[in-house]
Amino acid sequence: MLAKSATSGSLRSLDDHLDQILVVIAVSGLIAGLALKLTNMPSAPQLVWAAATLPVLTALLFQAARSMLRGDFGLDIVAALSMTVALGFGETLAANVVALMYAGGQLLESFASGRAAKEMTALLGRVAQTAMRYRGNRLEEVAIETLAPGDRLLIRHGEVLPVDGVVFSGSAILDQSALTGEAIPIERRAPHEVLSGSTSVGTTFDLMTLRPASESTYAGIVRLVEAAQRSKAPMARLADRYAIGFLFLTIGLAIAAWLLSSDPRRALAVLVVATPCPLILAVPVALVSGLSRSAKAGALIKGGDVLEALSRVRVALLDKTGTVTQGSAEIVQIRSARWVPEAELLRLAASLDQASNHVMAAALVAAAKKRGIALSSPTDVREDAGAGIEGQVEGKRVIIGGSTFVQNCTNEGDPRTFRFGIKPGQVVVAVAIDGAVAGIIVMADQIRSDASLAIKQLRRAGITKIVLATGDRLDVATGISEELGIDEILGDLTPEAKVDAVVAARKSGPVMMVGDGINDAPALASADVGIAMGARGAAASSEAAGVVLLVDKLAPLAQAIVIAQRTIIIAKQSVIAGLGLSLVAMCFAAFGYLPPVQGALLQELIDLAVILNAMRALR
């Protein structure tokens, strides 16, 4: 078993260095043959050049066979044909030059792809393997796979957070550039939630684990990156499909040059000039460059096919909750009676709501803690599920709930007298203290601070129609859309209705759907491009989407669209320029103006130029 493993490892190592080995063989053969030209052995250089070509040709044929078994048909077959014909006609020097340029092109492509994927590969290399966990008063180093929710960890300066958690004690200063692209560190204090993959750049602090490492934000990002790196783009396949027509054109032109001139060297020259070995590599290089740039900007695109589709989108469907809005209720206003201060009203209400599991109760408690208000423990609590709750807080009888519930439980005052000017979508929490209505707390899911700017950026990026598609009430959606300048409003949508909305929107052009919840997953999957708010969104939406926003903002979306558009333009430039220049050179070769060796050198200069052009997508 050990022998088998060692053999497998050796084969992988050989495969990883095959490009370098083939380049060394081709260069050595070329130099040795030129040196032997100076001796009295006229046949020796031919043998050396042929010997240096054969390993490259063999590797090329093996690679072409494997590609064809997978259903891929590439332009590399032209390189194999030109080397074979050159050897058959005795033009071993030309064959050796083509072999060198092919092997060199493969090596250049490996370097270019590695350079382009730098930011994405850096994500994979930063995964923490161990963590310092408290065991009573002691610290122990444990594998991150053993961490469970509730574990308390020590995070030291320079360490990468291994799991999602909340700051338990101390102040966390975090570098989130690997996740969001933002260079400025942020400060988070207890009990603020922080994401795995962030780097601590301040003093040590304690972190309370929220979820296992395998379910944390950074682990999900790593899985998405790995999937993106395994993806092959349709444009790359499209470039391969050009190979069929280009191959027939090459062979036809080579035969015509031979028949019309009776000179087989012209046919060989056409084949040699038509060897765009690294040309089709320029497309995947451009696409990987675009994926890398987008990831650095905070939008992880899962593959080249998604990037190509993103470059074409013209219609955007936006979910409301968690996408255009913050996704959680916040206090908009507190209206209290004259006999109770607003801060005291909030403190008593939030103290009692600690005993409730209602979603609005949790939001109210969180809002109070965010304001730094110290809460007391409630006693003698009684809750009418969905209606309200009452109990004792510091000797006072406190009642919280809807206006009707509080009205029915009090002897003095009416909550409705506080309700003037309430907007659609705002939720009123009425509060009574010791039998008297004390006021109301107005809560709402606020519009994101960057939503208006993000919509303007989407329009500048070429989005011609923006639709707000939400399961919330139409009157709530109308108020938001008017504030943001959205073109169309669709309210009261079920998950199935959101899918229908995506289908209907295609009449205006390719559609992207942006959402964050489980209910958005079907629409994300049915859109031409699904965009998930991955920083806080549901796992189902991230899995269904083609693009995941790594930061809880909309700004990276417009950047990703612009990057995708530029990347596709550069990729097409590479294809058109490379094939066009090759065709011109083939015509010169067919008329005898370009001998085989010079033609091979010229073609590889063309290939080098288009690959360097493709790498512009990194900028």
PLY file of the C-alpha trace (Angstrom):
ply
format ascii 1.0
element vertex 619
property float x
property float y
property float z
element edge 618
property int vertex1
property int vertex2
end_header
0.00 0.00 0.00
2.85 2.36 0.88
4.56 1.56 -2.42
1.37 2.31 -4.31
0.96 5.64 -2.48
4.56 6.60 -3.13
4.18 5.76 -6.81
0.99 7.85 -7.04
2.75 10.77 -5.37
5.69 10.50 -7.76
3.33 10.51 -10.76
1.56 13.62 -9.48
4.91 15.34 -8.94
6.01 14.39 -12.47
2.74 15.67 -13.92
3.12 18.97 -12.03
6.59 19.53 -13.54
5.92 18.10 -17.01
5.78 21.54 -18.67
9.19 22.47 -17.28
10.67 19.11 -18.32
9.36 19.44 -21.88
10.70 23.00 -22.18
14.15 21.82 -20.99
14.13 18.96 -23.55
13.06 21.24 -26.41
15.61 23.96 -25.54
18.42 21.45 -25.05
17.66 19.78 -28.38
17.53 23.11 -30.22
20.86 24.29 -28.79
22.58 20.92 -29.28
21.40 20.71 -32.89
22.66 24.21 -33.67
26.01 23.34 -32.10
26.29 20.16 -34.17
25.74 22.27 -37.30
29.34 23.42 -36.84
30.69 19.87 -37.04
31.25 17.54 -40.01
28.19 15.43 -39.13
25.41 16.82 -41.35
22.79 14.30 -40.24
23.43 14.69 -36.51
21.47 17.96 -36.04
18.42 16.48 -37.77
18.44 13.50 -35.42
18.84 15.68 -32.34
16.03 18.04 -33.34
13.74 15.10 -34.10
14.61 13.45 -30.78
13.83 16.70 -28.91
10.47 17.02 -30.70
9.17 13.50 -30.07
8.67 13.77 -26.24
6.70 17.00 -26.68
4.63 15.51 -29.50
3.93 12.38 -27.44
2.79 14.43 -24.44
0.63 16.58 -26.73
-1.05 13.57 -28.35
-1.71 12.00 -24.94
-3.23 15.25 -23.66
-5.33 15.66 -26.83
-6.63 12.09 -26.48
-7.66 12.69 -22.87
-9.42 15.92 -23.85
-11.31 14.23 -26.67
-12.46 11.47 -24.31
-13.99 14.23 -22.14
-15.71 15.68 -25.21
-13.29 18.61 -25.62
-11.80 19.35 -29.01
-9.05 21.96 -28.93
-6.79 23.84 -31.28
-3.83 21.91 -29.89
-4.53 19.25 -32.53
-3.17 21.74 -35.10
0.13 21.86 -33.17
0.32 18.06 -33.20
-0.42 18.00 -36.94
2.26 20.60 -37.76
4.94 18.76 -35.72
4.03 15.45 -37.36
4.10 16.87 -40.90
7.36 18.72 -40.23
9.02 15.51 -39.08
7.59 13.66 -42.09
9.02 16.25 -44.51
12.39 16.26 -42.75
11.94 19.84 -41.45
13.15 18.82 -38.01
14.33 22.32 -37.04
10.83 23.72 -37.63
9.36 20.79 -35.69
11.72 21.49 -32.78
10.78 25.21 -32.79
7.07 24.34 -32.75
7.70 21.86 -29.91
9.56 24.49 -27.91
6.88 27.08 -28.43
4.11 24.62 -27.53
5.84 23.56 -24.31
6.70 27.19 -23.56
3.08 28.19 -24.13
1.89 25.53 -21.69
4.39 26.78 -19.12
3.33 30.39 -19.66
-0.32 29.43 -19.25
0.43 27.69 -15.95
2.19 30.82 -14.70
-0.59 33.12 -15.91
-3.37 31.04 -14.34
-1.45 30.87 -11.08
-0.95 34.63 -11.10
-4.59 35.27 -11.92
-5.93 32.98 -9.16
-3.69 34.45 -6.47
-6.44 36.06 -4.40
-8.69 33.01 -4.64
-5.90 30.58 -3.75
-4.94 32.82 -0.82
-8.38 32.15 0.65
-7.73 28.41 0.67
-4.34 28.79 2.31
-5.65 30.78 5.29
-7.86 28.10 6.81
-7.01 27.70 10.50
-6.23 24.15 11.66
-6.22 24.53 15.45
-7.66 26.86 18.10
-6.95 27.70 21.76
-10.02 26.59 23.76
-10.72 27.22 27.45
-11.14 24.10 29.58
-12.09 25.51 32.98
-9.23 27.83 33.87
-6.81 26.13 31.47
-6.18 26.60 27.76
-5.82 23.67 25.39
-4.94 23.59 21.68
-7.54 21.57 19.78
-8.36 20.82 16.13
-11.03 23.16 14.80
-13.13 20.13 13.79
-13.76 19.46 17.50
-15.16 22.92 18.25
-18.84 23.13 19.19
-21.27 26.01 19.71
-20.72 27.54 23.13
-16.97 26.86 23.26
-14.90 29.79 24.50
-11.73 30.48 22.50
-8.71 32.70 22.98
-7.89 34.65 19.81
-4.36 36.06 19.74
-2.81 38.82 17.67
-2.28 37.71 14.06
-4.56 34.66 14.26
-7.33 33.92 11.75
-10.73 33.38 13.38
-11.45 29.64 12.89
-15.23 29.82 13.40
-18.11 32.28 13.44
-18.75 33.61 16.94
-19.45 36.58 19.18
-16.89 38.67 21.01
-17.16 37.36 24.58
-14.73 39.69 26.31
-12.28 42.34 25.27
-12.24 44.34 22.06
-11.62 42.70 18.68
-9.82 44.65 15.97
-10.22 42.65 12.79
-8.79 42.74 9.28
-11.59 41.49 6.99
-9.80 42.20 3.69
-9.71 38.51 2.76
-13.51 38.38 3.06
-14.63 41.81 1.91
-11.71 43.49 0.16
-11.89 46.37 2.67
-8.39 47.36 3.75
-9.35 49.27 6.93
-9.64 47.07 10.08
-12.88 47.21 12.08
-13.43 47.15 15.85
-16.03 44.88 17.43
-16.97 44.72 21.13
-19.03 42.19 23.09
-21.53 40.83 22.19
-21.02 41.64 18.47
-20.96 38.75 15.99
-17.76 38.28 13.96
-17.01 36.06 10.95
-14.49 33.28 10.53
-11.67 34.12 8.13
-11.09 37.56 9.69
-7.60 38.22 11.07
-7.06 39.66 14.56
-4.75 42.68 14.30
-5.31 43.99 17.83
-4.86 42.62 21.34
-6.10 39.20 22.44
-9.80 38.67 23.06
-12.19 35.83 23.87
-14.57 34.45 21.26
-17.70 32.40 21.95
-18.33 29.87 19.16
-21.69 30.19 17.39
-21.50 27.26 14.98
-19.11 24.42 14.04
-16.16 25.16 11.77
-17.71 23.19 8.91
-20.78 25.47 8.97
-18.96 28.76 9.47
-18.84 31.56 6.93
-15.23 31.00 5.91
-15.69 27.27 5.35
-18.61 28.03 3.04
-16.53 30.57 1.13
-13.70 28.07 0.74
-16.12 25.48 -0.67
-17.44 28.05 -3.15
-13.90 29.02 -4.19
-12.98 25.39 -4.80
-16.11 24.94 -6.92
-15.27 28.10 -8.89
-11.74 26.86 -9.57
-13.05 23.51 -10.86
-15.49 25.22 -13.22
-14.88 25.46 -16.97
-16.50 28.41 -18.73
-18.71 28.16 -21.84
-16.45 30.72 -23.51
-13.54 28.34 -23.07
-15.62 25.61 -24.70
-16.67 28.08 -27.39
-13.01 28.77 -28.17
-12.49 25.01 -28.42
-15.40 24.78 -30.86
-13.68 27.35 -33.05
-10.99 24.70 -33.40
-13.12 22.52 -35.71
-13.69 25.24 -38.28
-10.15 26.56 -37.87
-8.71 23.05 -38.33
-10.61 22.48 -41.60
-9.64 25.95 -42.82
-5.98 25.26 -42.00
-5.92 21.88 -43.75
-7.78 23.26 -46.78
-5.40 26.20 -47.12
-2.35 23.95 -46.66
-3.54 21.53 -49.38
-4.38 24.41 -51.74
-0.92 25.96 -51.20
0.73 22.60 -51.93
-1.34 21.85 -55.05
-1.04 25.32 -56.54
2.70 25.67 -55.89
3.77 22.00 -56.02
5.88 22.88 -52.97
5.09 20.80 -49.85
7.07 23.28 -47.75
4.32 25.84 -48.24
1.76 23.42 -46.81
4.07 22.82 -43.87
4.52 26.58 -43.37
0.74 27.05 -43.28
0.39 24.32 -40.64
3.23 25.74 -38.55
1.86 29.29 -38.69
-1.59 27.96 -37.78
-0.34 26.53 -34.48
-2.08 28.72 -31.90
-0.93 26.54 -29.02
-1.59 28.93 -26.11
-4.25 30.93 -27.95
-7.24 29.11 -26.48
-5.56 29.36 -23.09
-5.97 33.14 -23.27
-9.74 32.77 -22.70
-9.53 30.80 -19.43
-6.69 33.08 -18.30
-8.96 36.12 -18.81
-11.87 34.41 -17.05
-9.82 33.31 -14.04
-8.43 36.86 -13.86
-11.97 38.22 -13.77
-13.02 35.74 -11.07
-10.01 36.77 -9.01
-10.70 40.51 -9.35
-14.35 40.02 -8.42
-13.48 37.95 -5.34
-11.11 40.67 -4.21
-13.95 43.20 -4.61
-16.20 41.14 -2.32
-18.29 39.16 -4.83
-17.46 35.48 -5.30
-18.49 34.31 -8.78
-18.75 30.52 -8.85
-17.43 29.99 -12.38
-16.69 31.37 -15.81
-20.16 30.50 -17.08
-21.71 32.64 -14.33
-19.27 35.46 -15.09
-20.28 35.39 -18.76
-23.99 35.43 -17.86
-23.44 38.27 -15.37
-21.88 40.39 -18.10
-25.15 40.18 -20.09
-27.77 40.91 -17.37
-30.07 43.84 -18.02
-32.86 43.28 -15.46
-32.43 43.09 -11.67
-35.02 41.62 -9.30
-34.30 42.60 -5.69
-35.78 40.94 -2.63
-36.69 43.43 0.11
-35.97 41.94 3.53
-32.25 41.46 4.12
-31.36 42.68 0.63
-32.65 46.22 0.21
-33.38 46.49 3.95
-31.28 45.52 6.97
-33.25 42.30 7.53
-34.01 42.94 11.20
-36.30 45.32 13.05
-34.74 48.40 14.64
-36.19 51.11 16.82
-37.35 54.03 14.69
-38.99 56.10 17.40
-40.10 56.00 21.04
-43.24 57.95 22.00
-43.78 58.04 25.75
-46.23 59.67 28.14
-45.03 62.72 30.01
-44.63 60.85 33.27
-42.09 58.31 31.96
-38.77 59.06 30.17
-38.21 57.35 26.81
-35.08 55.53 28.06
-36.96 54.14 31.06
-39.85 52.99 28.86
-37.40 51.09 26.65
-35.51 49.63 29.62
-38.62 48.21 31.29
-40.06 46.89 27.99
-36.82 45.20 26.95
-36.34 43.72 30.43
-39.74 42.02 30.23
-39.25 40.94 26.60
-36.25 38.85 27.66
-38.80 36.24 28.72
-40.44 36.06 25.27
-39.31 34.13 22.18
-41.29 36.36 19.81
-39.20 37.74 16.93
-40.11 41.36 17.78
-39.24 40.76 21.42
-35.79 39.53 20.43
-35.32 42.58 18.19
-36.38 44.92 20.99
-33.96 43.33 23.47
-31.14 43.48 20.94
-31.86 47.16 20.22
-31.78 48.01 23.93
-28.49 46.19 24.46
-27.04 47.93 21.41
-27.81 51.23 23.17
-25.91 50.04 26.23
-28.99 49.74 28.47
-28.62 47.38 31.45
-31.66 45.11 31.73
-33.30 43.62 34.79
-34.68 40.11 35.19
-38.49 39.82 34.90
-40.66 37.71 37.23
-44.24 36.46 37.34
-44.37 36.44 33.54
-47.47 35.46 31.58
-47.53 35.50 27.75
-50.41 35.34 25.32
-48.58 33.92 22.29
-48.64 36.31 19.34
-50.58 38.98 21.24
-48.52 40.26 24.17
-46.76 39.60 27.47
-47.01 40.91 31.03
-44.91 40.53 34.15
-43.09 42.20 37.03
-39.92 44.27 36.48
-38.40 45.83 39.61
-41.78 45.80 41.34
-43.63 47.43 38.42
-46.34 45.65 36.45
-45.31 45.93 32.79
-47.47 44.97 29.79
-46.18 44.84 26.19
-47.92 43.90 22.96
-50.24 45.07 20.24
-52.41 48.12 20.84
-55.57 46.07 21.37
-53.91 43.66 23.82
-52.46 46.50 25.92
-55.74 48.49 25.77
-57.67 45.50 27.13
-55.21 45.04 30.00
-55.11 48.65 31.25
-57.34 51.07 33.11
-55.90 54.36 31.91
-54.92 55.74 28.48
-55.26 54.53 24.90
-52.24 53.37 22.80
-53.95 54.65 19.65
-53.41 58.26 20.73
-49.67 57.70 20.12
-50.08 56.23 16.63
-50.38 59.36 14.46
-48.01 59.46 11.49
-47.13 55.74 11.54
-45.90 54.67 8.08
-46.70 51.38 6.29
-44.25 48.66 7.32
-43.62 50.14 10.77
-44.57 47.95 13.75
-46.01 49.47 16.91
-45.21 47.89 20.28
-47.49 49.35 22.98
-46.29 49.50 26.60
-48.24 49.92 29.85
-46.80 50.38 33.34
-48.82 49.71 36.51
-52.15 49.76 34.66
-51.54 52.95 32.63
-50.56 53.22 28.96
-46.98 54.56 28.99
-46.34 54.90 25.26
-45.33 53.02 22.15
-42.08 51.84 20.58
-42.06 52.10 16.77
-39.91 49.51 15.01
-39.16 48.88 11.34
-36.83 47.06 9.00
-34.76 50.03 7.82
-33.49 50.54 4.26
-29.78 49.82 3.93
-27.65 52.93 4.06
-25.95 51.96 0.79
-29.09 50.83 -1.08
-29.71 54.11 -2.95
-26.11 54.40 -4.11
-26.01 50.71 -5.09
-29.08 51.11 -7.32
-27.50 54.10 -9.06
-24.33 52.04 -9.59
-26.38 49.17 -11.06
-27.91 51.54 -13.60
-24.46 52.85 -14.55
-23.35 49.22 -14.98
-26.03 48.71 -17.67
-29.06 47.48 -15.71
-32.05 48.95 -17.54
-34.87 47.75 -15.25
-34.93 47.23 -11.46
-37.83 45.39 -9.82
-38.56 45.06 -6.09
-39.94 41.53 -5.61
-40.99 40.80 -2.03
-43.25 38.59 0.00
-44.10 41.61 2.16
-47.23 43.71 1.76
-47.50 45.85 -1.37
-48.01 49.09 0.60
-44.77 48.47 2.50
-42.87 47.74 -0.71
-44.33 50.85 -2.38
-42.91 53.17 0.24
-39.44 51.67 -0.10
-39.47 51.66 -3.90
-40.52 55.32 -4.06
-37.61 56.27 -1.80
-35.10 54.31 -3.89
-36.46 55.07 -7.38
-37.23 51.46 -8.32
-39.00 50.86 -11.65
-41.56 48.19 -10.67
-42.99 46.79 -7.42
-44.20 43.23 -6.86
-45.61 42.50 -3.38
-47.21 39.60 -1.47
-45.14 37.08 -3.47
-44.83 33.43 -2.51
-41.58 31.59 -3.43
-43.40 30.19 -6.46
-44.60 33.64 -7.47
-41.02 34.95 -7.30
-40.01 32.27 -9.81
-42.88 33.39 -12.08
-41.66 37.00 -11.70
-38.17 35.97 -12.85
-39.63 34.23 -15.92
-41.80 37.23 -16.78
-38.88 39.67 -16.39
-36.91 37.85 -19.12
-39.02 39.67 -21.68
-36.86 42.73 -20.93
-33.52 40.89 -21.09
-31.30 38.50 -19.08
-32.30 38.56 -15.41
-30.43 38.48 -12.12
-32.22 37.84 -8.82
-30.75 39.17 -5.56
-31.90 37.65 -2.26
-30.82 36.22 1.06
-33.52 33.96 2.45
-34.49 30.32 2.05
-37.67 31.51 0.30
-35.49 33.24 -2.32
-33.57 30.06 -3.27
-35.99 28.87 -6.02
-35.96 32.30 -7.71
-32.17 32.51 -7.42
-31.84 29.13 -9.11
-34.26 30.03 -11.93
-32.68 33.41 -12.77
-29.96 33.75 -15.40
-27.73 34.77 -12.47
-28.67 34.33 -8.82
-27.00 36.70 -6.33
-26.97 35.72 -2.64
-26.23 38.00 0.29
-23.78 35.45 1.67
-22.47 37.29 4.72
-25.70 36.79 6.70
-28.01 35.02 4.25
-29.35 31.48 4.41
-27.14 28.62 3.26
-29.82 27.53 0.79
-29.66 30.87 -1.03
-25.85 30.72 -1.21
-25.99 27.21 -2.67
-28.62 28.15 -5.27
-26.91 31.37 -6.33
-24.17 31.78 -8.92
-22.68 34.81 -7.16
-22.23 35.20 -3.40
-21.62 38.65 -1.89
-19.02 38.10 0.82
-19.80 41.35 2.61
-23.15 42.51 3.97
-23.40 45.27 1.36
-24.79 45.70 -2.16
-21.86 47.73 -3.49
-19.75 44.72 -4.69
-22.60 43.66 -7.01
-22.21 46.58 -9.42
-18.43 46.15 -9.29
-18.79 42.47 -10.18
-20.99 43.32 -13.20
-18.44 45.84 -14.49
-15.59 43.37 -13.95
-17.55 40.64 -15.78
-18.30 42.92 -18.73
-14.66 43.99 -19.06
-13.41 40.41 -18.70
-15.64 39.10 -21.50
-14.58 41.96 -23.79
-10.91 41.14 -23.15
-11.50 37.40 -23.69
-13.23 38.04 -27.03
-10.46 40.42 -28.05
-7.96 37.63 -27.40
-9.87 35.14 -29.55
-10.56 37.51 -32.45
-7.09 39.07 -32.50
-5.29 35.73 -32.15
-7.24 33.91 -34.85
-7.25 36.95 -37.14
-3.48 37.44 -36.96
-2.96 33.68 -37.43
-5.11 33.75 -40.58
-3.13 36.65 -42.04
0.15 34.84 -41.30
-1.23 31.66 -42.91
-1.97 33.56 -46.12
1.60 34.89 -46.23
2.90 31.35 -45.66
0.66 29.95 -48.42
2.18 32.40 -50.94
5.70 31.44 -49.87
6.61 34.62 -47.97
6.96 32.90 -44.60
9.20 29.80 -44.24
8.30 27.20 -41.57
10.84 28.21 -38.88
10.10 31.94 -39.13
6.39 31.17 -39.23
6.59 29.18 -36.00
8.38 32.03 -34.26
5.86 34.58 -35.54
2.90 32.47 -34.40
4.23 32.12 -30.88
4.71 35.89 -30.67
1.03 36.22 -31.56
0.10 33.72 -28.86
2.21 35.49 -26.27
0.56 38.81 -27.14
-2.99 37.51 -26.69
-2.17 35.85 -23.35
-0.66 39.07 -22.03
-3.76 40.88 -23.29
-5.94 38.39 -21.38
-4.07 39.11 -18.18
-5.25 42.73 -18.37
-8.43 41.46 -16.72
-6.46 41.32 -13.47
-6.20 45.10 -13.37
0 1
1 2
2 3
3 4
4 5
5 6
6 7
7 8
8 9
9 10
10 11
11 12
12 13
13 14
14 15
15 16
16 17
17 18
18 19
19 20
20 21
21 22
22 23
23 24
24 25
25 26
26 27
27 28
28 29
29 30
30 31
31 32
32 33
33 34
34 35
35 36
36 37
37 38
38 39
39 40
40 41
41 42
42 43
43 44
44 45
45 46
46 47
47 48
48 49
49 50
50 51
51 52
52 53
53 54
54 55
55 56
56 57
57 58
58 59
59 60
60 61
61 62
62 63
63 64
64 65
65 66
66 67
67 68
68 69
69 70
70 71
71 72
72 73
73 74
74 75
75 76
76 77
77 78
78 79
79 80
80 81
81 82
82 83
83 84
84 85
85 86
86 87
87 88
88 89
89 90
90 91
91 92
92 93
93 94
94 95
95 96
96 97
97 98
98 99
99 100
100 101
101 102
102 103
103 104
104 105
105 106
106 107
107 108
108 109
109 110
110 111
111 112
112 113
113 114
114 115
115 116
116 117
117 118
118 119
119 120
120 121
121 122
122 123
123 124
124 125
125 126
126 127
127 128
128 129
129 130
130 131
131 132
132 133
133 134
134 135
135 136
136 137
137 138
138 139
139 140
140 141
141 142
142 143
143 144
144 145
145 146
146 147
147 148
148 149
149 150
150 151
151 152
152 153
153 154
154 155
155 156
156 157
157 158
158 159
159 160
160 161
161 162
162 163
163 164
164 165
165 166
166 167
167 168
168 169
169 170
170 171
171 172
172 173
173 174
174 175
175 176
176 177
177 178
178 179
179 180
180 181
181 182
182 183
183 184
184 185
185 186
186 187
187 188
188 189
189 190
190 191
191 192
192 193
193 194
194 195
195 196
196 197
197 198
198 199
199 200
200 201
201 202
202 203
203 204
204 205
205 206
206 207
207 208
208 209
209 210
210 211
211 212
212 213
213 214
214 215
215 216
216 217
217 218
218 219
219 220
220 221
221 222
222 223
223 224
224 225
225 226
226 227
227 228
228 229
229 230
230 231
231 232
232 233
233 234
234 235
235 236
236 237
237 238
238 239
239 240
240 241
241 242
242 243
243 244
244 245
245 246
246 247
247 248
248 249
249 250
250 251
251 252
252 253
253 254
254 255
255 256
256 257
257 258
258 259
259 260
260 261
261 262
262 263
263 264
264 265
265 266
266 267
267 268
268 269
269 270
270 271
271 272
272 273
273 274
274 275
275 276
276 277
277 278
278 279
279 280
280 281
281 282
282 283
283 284
284 285
285 286
286 287
287 288
288 289
289 290
290 291
291 292
292 293
293 294
294 295
295 296
296 297
297 298
298 299
299 300
300 301
301 302
302 303
303 304
304 305
305 306
306 307
307 308
308 309
309 310
310 311
311 312
312 313
313 314
314 315
315 316
316 317
317 318
318 319
319 320
320 321
321 322
322 323
323 324
324 325
325 326
326 327
327 328
328 329
329 330
330 331
331 332
332 333
333 334
334 335
335 336
336 337
337 338
338 339
339 340
340 341
341 342
342 343
343 344
344 345
345 346
346 347
347 348
348 349
349 350
350 351
351 352
352 353
353 354
354 355
355 356
356 357
357 358
358 359
359 360
360 361
361 362
362 363
363 364
364 365
365 366
366 367
367 368
368 369
369 370
370 371
371 372
372 373
373 374
374 375
375 376
376 377
377 378
378 379
379 380
380 381
381 382
382 383
383 384
384 385
385 386
386 387
387 388
388 389
389 390
390 391
391 392
392 393
393 394
394 395
395 396
396 397
397 398
398 399
399 400
400 401
401 402
402 403
403 404
404 405
405 406
406 407
407 408
408 409
409 410
410 411
411 412
412 413
413 414
414 415
415 416
416 417
417 418
418 419
419 420
420 421
421 422
422 423
423 424
424 425
425 426
426 427
427 428
428 429
429 430
430 431
431 432
432 433
433 434
434 435
435 436
436 437
437 438
438 439
439 440
440 441
441 442
442 443
443 444
444 445
445 446
446 447
447 448
448 449
449 450
450 451
451 452
452 453
453 454
454 455
455 456
456 457
457 458
458 459
459 460
460 461
461 462
462 463
463 464
464 465
465 466
466 467
467 468
468 469
469 470
470 471
471 472
472 473
473 474
474 475
475 476
476 477
477 478
478 479
479 480
480 481
481 482
482 483
483 484
484 485
485 486
486 487
487 488
488 489
489 490
490 491
491 492
492 493
493 494
494 495
495 496
496 497
497 498
498 499
499 500
500 501
501 502
502 503
503 504
504 505
505 506
506 507
507 508
508 509
509 510
510 511
511 512
512 513
513 514
514 515
515 516
516 517
517 518
518 519
519 520
520 521
521 522
522 523
523 524
524 525
525 526
526 527
527 528
528 529
529 530
530 531
531 532
532 533
533 534
534 535
535 536
536 537
537 538
538 539
539 540
540 541
541 542
542 543
543 544
544 545
545 546
546 547
547 548
548 549
549 550
550 551
551 552
552 553
553 554
554 555
555 556
556 557
557 558
558 559
559 560
560 561
561 562
562 563
563 564
564 565
565 566
566 567
567 568
568 569
569 570
570 571
571 572
572 573
573 574
574 575
575 576
576 577
577 578
578 579
579 580
580 581
581 582
582 583
583 584
584 585
585 586
586 587
587 588
588 589
589 590
590 591
591 592
592 593
593 594
594 595
595 596
596 597
597 598
598 599
599 600
600 601
601 602
602 603
603 604
604 605
605 606
606 607
607 608
608 609
609 610
610 611
611 612
612 613
613 614
614 615
615 616
616 617
617 618
